[in-house]
């Protein structure tokens, strides 16, 4: 099997940078916002971080589809759903 190579950057190879990022992942604990109701139009959900999260992942309690309608900001995660649904939202600081 061929070894992957990455171009060098001023701070090391991209592979080294990716590995450093992967090593940090276990230290990042998502905040879980439980039992939030999301409607068919854009629904702002307060996350309480005080800054924009890196990621927000909705986990519906039913088979409805839930998606982000825009990028999270310092106060809210913005979601909409295929029908009114209750979901948990995992927010990564």
PELINRA-V264675 format. One record per residue. N is the residue number from 1. RES is the residue in one letter. OMEGA is omega in whole degrees, -180 to 180 (NA if undefined). BURIAL is I if it has 16 or more other C-alpha atoms within 10 Angstrom, else O. D_LAST is the distance of its C-alpha to the last C-alpha in Angstrom with 2 decimals. Layout:
# PELINRA-V264675
n->N res->RES omega->OMEGA burial->BURIAL d_last->D_LAST
n->N res->RES omega->OMEGA burial->BURIAL d_last->D_LAST
This chain:
# PELINRA-V264675
n->1 res->X omega->-179 burial->O d_last->37.11
n->2 res->X omega->178 burial->O d_last->36.22
n->3 res->X omega->178 burial->O d_last->33.55
n->4 res->X omega->175 burial->O d_last->30.76
n->5 res->X omega->-179 burial->O d_last->30.77
n->6 res->X omega->177 burial->O d_last->28.30
n->7 res->X omega->179 burial->O d_last->29.27
n->8 res->X omega->173 burial->O d_last->28.80
n->9 res->X omega->178 burial->O d_last->26.52
n->10 res->X omega->-178 burial->O d_last->26.89
n->11 res->X omega->-179 burial->O d_last->24.22
n->12 res->X omega->-180 burial->O d_last->25.59
n->13 res->X omega->177 burial->O d_last->25.89
n->14 res->X omega->177 burial->O d_last->23.28
n->15 res->X omega->178 burial->O d_last->23.64
n->16 res->X omega->179 burial->O d_last->22.78
n->17 res->X omega->177 burial->O d_last->19.68
n->18 res->X omega->-180 burial->O d_last->18.57
n->19 res->X omega->178 burial->O d_last->19.47
n->20 res->X omega->179 burial->O d_last->17.44
n->21 res->X omega->179 burial->O d_last->14.28
n->22 res->X omega->179 burial->O d_last->15.36
n->23 res->X omega->180 burial->O d_last->16.06
n->24 res->X omega->-174 burial->O d_last->12.53
n->25 res->X omega->180 burial->O d_last->11.21
n->26 res->X omega->-179 burial->O d_last->12.79
n->27 res->X omega->-179 burial->O d_last->10.98
n->28 res->X omega->-180 burial->O d_last->7.46
n->29 res->X omega->179 burial->O d_last->7.84
n->30 res->X omega->172 burial->O d_last->6.70
n->31 res->X omega->-180 burial->I d_last->7.65
n->32 res->X omega->176 burial->I d_last->10.91
n->33 res->X omega->-171 burial->I d_last->12.63
n->34 res->X omega->170 burial->O d_last->16.20
n->35 res->X omega->177 burial->O d_last->19.32
n->36 res->X omega->180 burial->I d_last->18.44
n->37 res->X omega->179 burial->I d_last->21.45
n->38 res->X omega->-180 burial->I d_last->21.22
n->39 res->X omega->-178 burial->I d_last->24.41
n->40 res->X omega->173 burial->O d_last->26.14
n->41 res->X omega->-177 burial->O d_last->25.21
n->42 res->X omega->-179 burial->I d_last->21.86
n->43 res->X omega->176 burial->I d_last->20.08
n->44 res->X omega->179 burial->I d_last->17.34
n->45 res->X omega->-179 burial->I d_last->15.03
n->46 res->X omega->-180 burial->I d_last->13.41
n->47 res->X omega->174 burial->I d_last->9.85
n->48 res->X omega->-178 burial->O d_last->10.34
n->49 res->X omega->-176 burial->O d_last->7.28
n->50 res->X omega->176 burial->O d_last->9.78
n->51 res->X omega->-179 burial->O d_last->8.13
n->52 res->X omega->179 burial->I d_last->7.58
n->53 res->X omega->176 burial->I d_last->4.60
n->54 res->X omega->-175 burial->O d_last->5.67
n->55 res->X omega->173 burial->O d_last->7.30
n->56 res->X omega->-175 burial->I d_last->8.97
n->57 res->X omega->178 burial->I d_last->11.88
n->58 res->X omega->178 burial->I d_last->14.76
n->59 res->X omega->-177 burial->I d_last->17.08
n->60 res->X omega->178 burial->I d_last->20.40
n->61 res->X omega->179 burial->O d_last->22.85
n->62 res->X omega->-178 burial->O d_last->25.74
n->63 res->X omega->177 burial->O d_last->26.78
n->64 res->X omega->175 burial->O d_last->25.70
n->65 res->X omega->178 burial->O d_last->23.64
n->66 res->X omega->-179 burial->I d_last->20.36
n->67 res->X omega->174 burial->I d_last->18.71
n->68 res->X omega->178 burial->I d_last->16.45
n->69 res->X omega->174 burial->O d_last->18.90
n->70 res->X omega->-177 burial->O d_last->16.96
n->71 res->X omega->177 burial->O d_last->13.78
n->72 res->X omega->176 burial->I d_last->11.14
n->73 res->X omega->-175 burial->I d_last->11.56
n->74 res->X omega->-179 burial->O d_last->10.64
n->75 res->X omega->-169 burial->I d_last->12.21
n->76 res->X omega->164 burial->I d_last->12.58
n->77 res->X omega->-176 burial->I d_last->12.10
n->78 res->X omega->-177 burial->I d_last->15.66
n->79 res->X omega->170 burial->I d_last->17.48
n->80 res->X omega->-177 burial->I d_last->21.15
n->81 res->X omega->179 burial->I d_last->23.21
n->82 res->X omega->176 burial->O d_last->26.67
n->83 res->X omega->180 burial->O d_last->27.78
n->84 res->X omega->-175 burial->O d_last->26.54
n->85 res->X omega->172 burial->I d_last->24.29
n->86 res->X omega->-180 burial->I d_last->22.16
n->87 res->X omega->168 burial->I d_last->18.93
n->88 res->X omega->177 burial->I d_last->15.79
n->89 res->X omega->177 burial->I d_last->12.49
n->90 res->X omega->-178 burial->I d_last->9.78
n->91 res->X omega->180 burial->I d_last->6.33
n->92 res->X omega->-179 burial->I d_last->3.83
n->93 res->X omega->NA burial->I d_last->0.00
